[in-house]
């Protein structure tokens, strides 16, 4: 075989290699398979917000004066927002920190796989788990707590962009915060604490009209508050707007804040992400 023929065959093989998007899809399939093989993790991930929804909605079930809803209905969109952040921010923040500590990232960095394919795989994972988590909570909300599905396309469109922007922004923040823990042992504490605080000051566990304004102002700096508010605007009647801090759903501001966090989260990832632990140099 001539040298020219060998080169032609080599180039042909190289041309058949999958690109970044193809590798990212395959990496995503691997991530999803690994996730669903860990049954305890699957059960905990999907059951945690459902259990909390049941507890809070059972404890607080009275009518909300002047809002035309029951207190239990407030928790359905709030738990959906918390579920989106849990499957993205919390999941990636902990899992990537563990993979870094166990040298998984270091080994992947030494392979021909483009770095972007690794992150695309993670995005596919949080997309699948986020969709499933939201679907489960929506099923529970419509079945047990009288949540009505939107009756026109505008509300469904709002639901779609809130979900996409919220999931993307929280996923990028999860990737960024994964560089903060020094080891896998501290990853859960570092990631869960700010997420837990945000849930209390963003209207997940406590109604907006009972949270001090200064706490709400701090919560308004982060995406969870706006996801909660946006999803309440999608699934609750307009009469419930009186409960919001500004007296309205503020869909425009919600889009701006969530979009800003997508951009800001990407910048944070580019500036802070590390493939190795600090102690590894």
N, C-alpha and C positions, 0 to 999 in steps of 0.2 A: 504494500500500500504506500502510495506516495505521501510526502510531507503535506502537500496541498490537501489531499483527501482527508488526512488525519485532522488537520486544522478545521476543515469544513465540518467534519463530524463533531468535533469538540464545540465549535460555535453553535451547531444545531442543538446539541445537548444543553448548552448554556442558555439558548433561547427558550428551551422548554422548562427551565426552572421557574417555579412560581415567584411572582413579585411580592411586594410588601403586603398588599391587600390579601393575596392568596395565603401567604404565610400567617398573616394575622388571623384569617378565618380558621386555619388549621390549629393555630395556637389557641384560639377561642374554644374550638371543639374539645381540645385536650383539657383546658381549664374547666369547662362545663362537666366533662366526664369525671374529672377528679373531684369536683365539688359534690356531685350526686352520689359518688361512691362512699362518701363519709356521711352515713345516715344520721348520726347524732347531730352533726353540723347542719344538715338539711332541716331536720325537725326543729332545732332551736332557732334557726334563721327565720323560718316561715311561721312558727308558732308563737314566737315572742310578742310581736305586735298584736296578734290576734288575741292572745291571753290578756294583754294589757287593755285592749279595746273592750273586751268582755268585762273585766274588773271595773274600769272607770265608768263604762256605760251602765253597768248594773248599780253602782253606788250613786251616780248622779243621773237620774232619769226623769226629774221633774220638768215641767214646762218652763221655758225661759220667758219671762215677762216682756212683752213688747216685741219679741223677735219672731214669733210664730213657729217656733221649733221646740223640741225637747233638748235638754242638756246632753242626753246621750248621743244625739245626732251631731253635736259639735266634735265628738271624738273620732268619728269615722274619717273625714278628710284629714284631720290632724294626724291620725295614726298612719294614714296612707303616705303623708309627707315624711313622717318619721321612718316608715318602712323603706321609702326610696333612699333616704340618707343612710339608713342602716346597711342596705345592700351595696352601697357605693362607697361612701366616706369611711364608715367603720370597717367594712369588709376589706377594702383595699389597704387602708392604713395599717391594719394588723397583719394581713397576709403578706404584703410586700416586705414589711419589716422582718417577719419571720424568715422569708426566703433570702433576704440579705444576710441575716445572721447565720443561716445554715449554708451559706456560700453558693446558693442556687443562682443568684443573680450574677455572681462572679463567673460561674461556669458558663452561663448563657451568654455573657458578654464576650467570652472567648470563642464562641461559635460564629459561623458565617451569617446567622440569622440577624437581620437588621433590628436595631433596638426598637424601632417603631412597631414591629410585628408583635413584640412582647406586650406593649401597651395596648395594641389593638385587641389582643387576646383577652386582656383584663376587661376592656370595655365591652366585649361580647359577653363576658361572664356577668358583669353587673347589669347589662341590658336584659339578659334572659331572667336573672333572679329578680330584678326590679319589676319586670312585667308580671311575673308570677306572683310576687308579693302583693302588688297592687290589685291584681285580679282577685286574689283570695280575700283581701280586705274589702274590696268592693262587693263581692258576693255576700260576705257576712253582713255588711252594712245595709244592702238592699233587702236581705232576707230577714234580719232580726231587728233592724233599727229604723225602718221606714225611710231610708234614703231613696230619693227618686233619681233615676237616671235622667240626664239632660234631654230635653225634648226637641232641641234644634241644633243645627250643625255648628253654630258659633261657640256654644259651650263645649262641644266635643273638640273643636279646634283649640280652644283655650286649654283644655285638659291635655292635649297632645303636646303643645309647646311648653307648658309648665313641667310636664313629665320629662321631656327631652332636655330642656335647659337645666332643670333641677338635678337630674341624674348626671348630666355632663359636668356641671359645676362641682357637685359633691364628689364625683369620682376623681376629678383633678385635684381637689383639696385632699382627698384620701391619699393619692399618690404623693403629694407634697408633704403631708404630715408623717408619712412612713419614714422619712429621713430623720425625724426628731428622736425616736427611741434609740438608746444605745445598744439594746439587745432585744431579743425576742421575748424575754421575760418581762420587760417593762412596756412592751408594745400595747397590751390591752389597757393598762392604766393610762398611758399617755393619750390614747385615742378615745377611749370610752368616756373619760372625765369631761372633756369639753362638749362632747355629743350629749351627755346627760344634762349638763348645765343648760345647753341650748334648748333642749326639749322643755325645760321648766320655764324659760323666759321667752319662748317663741309661740306659746299657745297650744302646746301639745297636751300637757297634763292639766294645765290650769287655764280657765277661760280668760280671754284677752281682757275683758272688762274688770277683772279682779287683780291683774298684774300691775304693779306700779309703773308709771310712765318711764322712769329712768331705766328700768329693766327692759321695757319694750324697746326703748331707743337703742340699747346695747344689742338686743336680739335682732333689731332691724338692720344691723350691719352685716348680718350673715344670711345665707340663703334659706334656712329652714323656716324662719318666720314668714317669708314671702311665699314659700311653697304651701304652707298651711293656709295662709290667707287666700291665695289663688285657688286652691282646691275647695275651700269653703265657698268661694264665689261660683264654682262650677256646680257643686252638688247641693248647696243649700238655697232656699228661696231668698229673693232680694230683701225681704223684710228682716233678715238676719244681719244686714249690713250695719245696723245700729250698734252692734256689739264690737265692731272694729275700732281701732284707735282713731282712724281718720274718718270713720262713719261711712266708708265705702270699700268696694273690693280692690280698687286701684290696680286694675290689670296692666295698664301701661307702665306704672312704676315697677310692678312685679317683673315684667319682661326686662326692663332696664337693669334692675338689680341682679336678676339671675344671669342675664347676658354678660354683665360686668364681671360676675364671679367666674364665668367660663373663661373670659380673657385673663382675669387676674390669677385664676387657678393654673392656667397654662404657663403664665410667666413664673409663678412660684415653682412649678415643676421643673422648668428649664433652669432656674437659678439654684435650686436646692437638691435635686435628685442625685443620689449617690448609688453606685453599683456595689460599693464595698463599705463595711463598717469603718468608723473612724480609727479604731485600733488596728485595722489592717493596712492603714496608710492610704 
